[in-house]
Amino acid sequence: MQKIIIQELKSPGCQICARFEDFWKNKIAGQFPNAELKTIDVTTPEGQELAQKYMIFASPGLIINGELFSTGGYDEDKFIDKLKKLSE
């Protein structure tokens, strides 16, 4: 089973980021033991570098295995579908 690395680029006080983290913790993490979430604050040097590299202008920015998945929000069904495909 392929390891999945999800990077969440978040900004301080971001409500959508908080909803995503809740969604991850309560609905996703247990279903995909091969997936790991790394949360990165956009105000850090690493966060700034990722924002520039992937042209992320809105939080959260979600990067899955080095590929930009979404910015400024996320679709739960599409996110789950993406993880299922990567887990096959």
MDAnalysis code that builds the backbone (N, CA, C; Angstrom):
import MDAnalysis as mda
import numpy as np

u = mda.Universe.empty(264, n_residues=88, atom_resindex=np.repeat(np.arange(88), 3), trajectory=True)
u.add_TopologyAttr("name", ["N", "CA", "C"] * 88)
u.add_TopologyAttr("resid", np.arange(1, 89))
u.add_TopologyAttr("resname", ["MET", "GLN", "LYS", "ILE", "ILE", "ILE", "GLN", "GLU", "LEU", "LYS", "SER", "PRO", "GLY", "CYS", "GLN", "ILE", "CYS", "ALA", "ARG", "PHE", "GLU", "ASP", "PHE", "TRP", "LYS", "ASN", "LYS", "ILE", "ALA", "GLY", "GLN", "PHE", "PRO", "ASN", "ALA", "GLU", "LEU", "LYS", "THR", "ILE", "ASP", "VAL", "THR", "THR", "PRO", "GLU", "GLY", "GLN", "GLU", "LEU", "ALA", "GLN", "LYS", "TYR", "MET", "ILE", "PHE", "ALA", "SER", "PRO", "GLY", "LEU", "ILE", "ILE", "ASN", "GLY", "GLU", "LEU", "PHE", "SER", "THR", "GLY", "GLY", "TYR", "ASP", "GLU", "ASP", "LYS", "PHE", "ILE", "ASP", "LYS", "LEU", "LYS", "LYS", "LEU", "SER", "GLU"])
u.atoms.positions = np.array([
    [0.842, -1.188, 0.000],
    [0.000, 0.000, 0.000],
    [0.887, 1.251, 0.000],
    [0.587, 2.141, -0.894],
    [1.401, 3.351, -1.058],
    [1.230, 4.297, 0.129],
    [2.344, 4.865, 0.562],
    [2.317, 5.885, 1.616],
    [1.810, 7.185, 0.994],
    [0.916, 7.853, 1.696],
    [0.352, 9.108, 1.215],
    [0.754, 10.214, 2.185],
    [1.386, 11.240, 1.652],
    [1.774, 12.393, 2.465],
    [0.884, 13.563, 2.068],
    [0.147, 14.066, 3.039],
    [-0.725, 15.218, 2.828],
    [-0.116, 16.386, 3.588],
    [0.151, 17.465, 2.876],
    [0.654, 18.672, 3.512],
    [-0.482, 19.691, 3.514],
    [-0.784, 20.199, 4.697],
    [-1.807, 21.238, 4.822],
    [-1.092, 22.541, 5.133],
    [-1.188, 23.480, 4.225],
    [-0.606, 24.808, 4.431],
    [-1.714, 25.668, 5.030],
    [-1.532, 26.050, 6.304],
    [-2.595, 26.777, 6.989],
    [-2.122, 28.136, 7.470],
    [-3.081, 29.007, 7.703],
    [-2.756, 30.320, 8.231],
    [-3.412, 30.481, 9.598],
    [-2.838, 31.314, 10.460],
    [-3.394, 31.515, 11.799],
    [-4.839, 32.010, 11.732],
    [-5.701, 31.411, 12.550],
    [-7.096, 31.833, 12.620],
    [-7.983, 31.351, 11.484],
    [-7.474, 30.501, 10.631],
    [-8.230, 30.013, 9.469],
    [-9.298, 29.004, 9.910],
    [-10.569, 29.371, 9.723],
    [-11.680, 28.502, 10.123],
    [-11.807, 27.277, 9.218],
    [-11.548, 27.446, 7.930],
    [-11.629, 26.298, 7.007],
    [-10.527, 25.297, 7.351],
    [-9.360, 25.801, 7.746],
    [-8.257, 24.925, 8.161],
    [-8.671, 24.093, 9.375],
    [-9.309, 24.759, 10.344],
    [-9.760, 24.061, 11.553],
    [-10.795, 22.993, 11.200],
    [-11.701, 23.304, 10.273],
    [-12.704, 22.319, 9.835],
    [-12.041, 21.137, 9.142],
    [-11.029, 21.431, 8.312],
    [-10.322, 20.343, 7.634],
    [-9.634, 19.435, 8.650],
    [-8.973, 20.025, 9.640],
    [-8.259, 19.224, 10.644],
    [-9.242, 18.361, 11.448],
    [-10.419, 18.896, 11.742],
    [-11.458, 18.140, 12.445],
    [-11.944, 16.990, 11.560],
    [-12.195, 17.285, 10.288],
    [-12.601, 16.281, 9.300],
    [-11.544, 15.178, 9.221],
    [-10.287, 15.572, 9.159],
    [-9.181, 14.604, 9.092],
    [-9.176, 13.714, 10.324],
    [-9.189, 14.333, 11.489],
    [-9.051, 13.603, 12.750],
    [-10.250, 12.683, 12.999],
    [-11.453, 13.159, 12.727],
    [-12.653, 12.409, 13.085],
    [-13.212, 11.503, 11.997],
    [-12.859, 11.749, 10.742],
    [-13.455, 10.945, 9.664],
    [-12.450, 10.211, 8.789],
    [-11.243, 10.709, 8.673],
    [-10.329, 10.189, 7.659],
    [-9.164, 9.371, 8.210],
    [-8.497, 9.889, 9.215],
    [-7.247, 9.288, 9.688],
    [-7.369, 7.780, 9.930],
    [-8.455, 7.335, 10.554],
    [-8.636, 5.914, 10.841],
    [-8.882, 5.075, 9.598],
    [-9.462, 5.660, 8.565],
    [-9.769, 4.923, 7.329],
    [-8.538, 4.698, 6.456],
    [-7.570, 5.587, 6.586],
    [-6.381, 5.532, 5.719],
    [-5.105, 5.521, 6.561],
    [-4.770, 4.352, 7.136],
    [-3.572, 4.286, 7.975],
    [-2.279, 4.557, 7.198],
    [-2.354, 4.485, 5.868],
    [-1.189, 4.748, 5.029],
    [-1.009, 6.242, 4.750],
    [-1.934, 7.071, 5.247],
    [-1.876, 8.516, 4.994],
    [-1.389, 9.256, 6.241],
    [-0.557, 10.246, 6.002],
    [-0.007, 11.053, 7.086],
    [-0.261, 12.525, 6.766],
    [-0.779, 13.252, 7.756],
    [-1.028, 14.682, 7.594],
    [0.088, 15.475, 8.249],
    [0.671, 16.379, 7.480],
    [1.677, 17.305, 7.997],
    [1.098, 18.713, 7.878],
    [0.946, 19.373, 9.016],
    [0.399, 20.724, 9.029],
    [1.551, 21.717, 9.066],
    [1.530, 22.660, 8.133],
    [2.613, 23.648, 8.015],
    [2.003, 25.041, 8.054],
    [2.497, 25.868, 8.942],
    [2.012, 27.239, 9.065],
    [2.619, 28.075, 7.942],
    [1.760, 28.821, 7.243],
    [2.204, 29.621, 6.101],
    [3.165, 30.740, 6.518],
    [3.179, 31.092, 7.805],
    [4.056, 32.178, 8.256],
    [5.491, 31.711, 8.502],
    [5.751, 30.404, 8.401],
    [7.107, 29.881, 8.594],
    [7.858, 29.908, 7.258],
    [9.192, 29.843, 7.308],
    [9.951, 29.788, 6.044],
    [9.526, 28.614, 5.155],
    [9.291, 27.454, 5.749],
    [8.842, 26.289, 4.971],
    [7.478, 26.574, 4.340],
    [6.580, 27.196, 5.097],
    [5.261, 27.534, 4.589],
    [5.330, 28.532, 3.449],
    [6.181, 29.531, 3.575],
    [6.354, 30.527, 2.518],
    [6.874, 29.879, 1.238],
    [7.815, 28.962, 1.401],
    [8.398, 28.268, 0.248],
    [7.330, 27.441, -0.483],
    [6.500, 26.719, 0.277],
    [5.441, 25.913, -0.336],
    [4.396, 26.795, -1.014],
    [4.041, 27.907, -0.371],
    [3.047, 28.818, -0.953],
    [3.529, 29.341, -2.300],
    [4.809, 29.665, -2.386],
    [5.369, 30.157, -3.646],
    [5.454, 29.040, -4.686],
    [5.938, 27.892, -4.277],
    [6.125, 26.775, -5.207],
    [4.809, 26.343, -5.856],
    [3.741, 26.269, -5.040],
    [2.459, 25.769, -5.537],
    [1.458, 26.885, -5.837],
    [1.894, 28.152, -5.728],
    [1.036, 29.310, -6.007],
    [-0.241, 29.266, -5.149],
    [-0.065, 29.047, -3.859],
    [-1.182, 28.983, -2.921],
    [-1.421, 30.382, -2.361],
    [-2.612, 30.918, -2.609],
    [-2.951, 32.263, -2.152],
    [-4.065, 32.259, -1.110],
    [-4.664, 31.098, -0.838],
    [-5.745, 30.999, 0.142],
    [-5.574, 29.718, 0.950],
    [-5.920, 29.790, 2.215],
    [-5.784, 28.636, 3.117],
    [-7.111, 27.895, 3.231],
    [-7.057, 26.586, 3.446],
    [-5.849, 25.783, 3.456],
    [-5.416, 25.417, 2.036],
    [-4.130, 25.254, 1.897],
    [-3.590, 24.691, 0.667],
    [-3.302, 23.232, 0.954],
    [-3.847, 22.322, 0.168],
    [-3.637, 20.892, 0.392],
    [-2.799, 20.315, -0.736],
    [-1.707, 19.704, -0.347],
    [-0.775, 19.088, -1.288],
    [-0.734, 17.600, -0.953],
    [-1.018, 16.773, -1.936],
    [-1.016, 15.323, -1.722],
    [0.090, 14.710, -2.573],
    [1.050, 14.094, -1.897],
    [2.197, 13.470, -2.568],
    [2.850, 14.413, -3.582],
    [3.044, 15.652, -3.167],
    [3.756, 16.609, -4.004],
    [2.919, 17.249, -5.102],
    [1.606, 16.994, -5.123],
    [0.721, 17.551, -6.146],
    [-0.343, 18.412, -5.465],
    [-0.524, 19.636, -5.948],
    [-1.524, 20.519, -5.374],
    [-2.912, 19.915, -5.565],
    [-3.648, 19.756, -4.470],
    [-5.010, 19.211, -4.532],
    [-6.040, 20.336, -4.510],
    [-5.883, 21.291, -3.598],
    [-6.847, 22.383, -3.511],
    [-6.282, 23.558, -2.719],
    [-6.886, 24.723, -2.915],
    [-6.540, 25.901, -2.121],
    [-7.826, 26.617, -1.731],
    [-7.818, 27.187, -0.530],
    [-8.947, 27.980, -0.071],
    [-10.171, 27.184, 0.326],
    [-10.055, 25.897, 0.367],
    [-11.169, 25.033, 0.727],
    [-10.901, 23.633, 0.200],
    [-11.867, 22.765, 0.384],
    [-11.694, 21.381, -0.073],
    [-13.066, 20.746, -0.212],
    [-13.153, 19.743, -1.040],
    [-14.379, 18.978, -1.231],
    [-14.147, 17.622, -0.557],
    [-14.932, 17.326, 0.487],
    [-14.714, 16.097, 1.255],
    [-14.768, 14.851, 0.373],
    [-15.753, 14.772, -0.510],
    [-15.901, 13.581, -1.362],
    [-14.723, 13.419, -2.315],
    [-14.294, 14.517, -2.937],
    [-13.152, 14.446, -3.854],
    [-11.875, 14.080, -3.100],
    [-11.731, 14.598, -1.882],
    [-10.568, 14.297, -1.058],
    [-10.527, 12.802, -0.739],
    [-11.663, 12.254, -0.310],
    [-11.735, 10.824, 0.020],
    [-11.482, 9.979, -1.233],
    [-12.069, 10.372, -2.367],
    [-11.839, 9.643, -3.618],
    [-10.363, 9.616, -3.985],
    [-9.702, 10.753, -3.819],
    [-8.268, 10.843, -4.129],
    [-7.475, 9.885, -3.247],
    [-7.781, 9.856, -1.957],
    [-7.070, 8.946, -1.046],
    [-7.350, 7.492, -1.377],
    [-8.592, 7.188, -1.760],
    [-8.935, 5.800, -2.145],
    [-8.137, 5.375, -3.365],
    [-8.052, 6.254, -4.367],
    [-7.302, 5.925, -5.589],
    [-5.826, 5.704, -5.283],
    [-5.271, 6.552, -4.416],
    [-3.856, 6.413, -4.078],
    [-3.594, 5.185, -3.197],
    [-4.630, 4.676, -2.554],
    [-4.474, 3.522, -1.655],
    [-4.649, 2.189, -2.367],
    [-5.079, 2.219, -3.622],
    [-5.316, 0.961, -4.358],
    [-4.024, 0.232, -4.653],
])
